């Protein structure tokens, strides 16, 4: 079987699995799990075969005309280069792990058949985006992922949070997709083709008349899909969906699509210095803002969600300095350890019976109860914090090294300001990332209270998946020396300067967080809740005066006293309230867009009811009154009719006489 045929089967198999699951899921429940896992696993194997055959060499292209359009043609095209085949392997492996994990995690869910089918369709759509060589075909996969995310985030539609989150995800991403579509059409109009190869040829020859405008339009869609500032607000709320869905969205699909799209069309963006600066600003704000927000979250999944937003900021930062190899390397590395973190979080939530880190911090023994999740998540958090020698260190250093290269003016066509902005924000984010990763680990696994209720042993399928993802999390960084052959040939080896700076920042963040945790843990033991958590047999009563005195002795002002169980609150201080709410962006959007839209809707309703309907009612009232008058005249009494006839005749006669006399 040829490489092209094998590549066609990669997205086709999960699509057929989704179709079969939707058609037969409820009629033949015994086939649901095989239809969920086997096609996706087969697609992952074939993706590995395609990657092996492509080998990082010459790109493979194949196309057939889809339909005549009368203007710019649309082709069913494949484009298989090093970027595409490696990202496809990531998608296939993570999707297989998610489907396998879900067989246990959602084993009692009555809507599991539709869930599994939608996950397969989601996977097929992302694989279509990855392999597609035509922008219109890519757009099909792009939009299918949007509707799949709507249904999967809203899987628990009985809850208000899930319904609201699914609608928000759909609307925010569609807000970005409108200019994205306009940008694609404008790009095709300038280049004369939707084929990615043809577009890049047109960019190289200078045939794109409006590169800045087109790049900015496309960035709006990328910001929505990849949850970049200011369209990132949907992603933390999307945690209302099942945890395996979160792993899929955050690690290998949906949010990865925007980064991958820019990487494929990077020459278009580097043709506009203004677009690169905008991309750099967007990446810097996203990195720092999301890291601060992650430091203030209590829900373990929301911590990881904001973490994803920040790591995507690193990827867009690498693209802003013109290094798509570093961006995709971090995309692949992040996909492995972030999938592990989310699936490990599912195990923690199952064991603790809660999403709350504060509640976990008051539980003891979680690390002993779930050793598989404990050890694998510890390594994944070290990778997230970019501690050597784990994969996140190498991929993040590739990004920072590219930013340093651009800041020194060594990257042709890249504004030095973009390099300095990405480098500075990246180092600050490295410190904050290590801090919130350390906070999550301490609060989840180092609680001091009584042991949580035993919710049973974790299923083998869930633990097995964690160890599968553990392998690339631990060892993927070792491939940094060979990956340039699959990308553009640029070095991905860490540089000494950025390695020392970023590792120092990470260690400083972790040490400061640990010190804050020790201090707040000591303080929590002297508060009512902390005293009970530390000693269940102790008296639960501590006087209000004693509590206030303890807080004032430590912090000077009771109003500024942090929650004694949360070191993140202690470090952020007054900033905590703003960071916990995502810096009130939802409130800003509500004031700027939601409220005016609702006010306009109420005005339209009033005008429709009181003006338009008034005219309609008036137009109907006159004939109704006339009909009522005529109906009253129809009495059925012959004498009345004759009297009316005589009266009418007399009136006519008098009128005739008056007319004649007047004449």
Beta strands, then each sheet from edge to edge (+ up, - down):
strand 1: 60-67
strand 2: 74-80
sheet 1: 1+ 2-
end
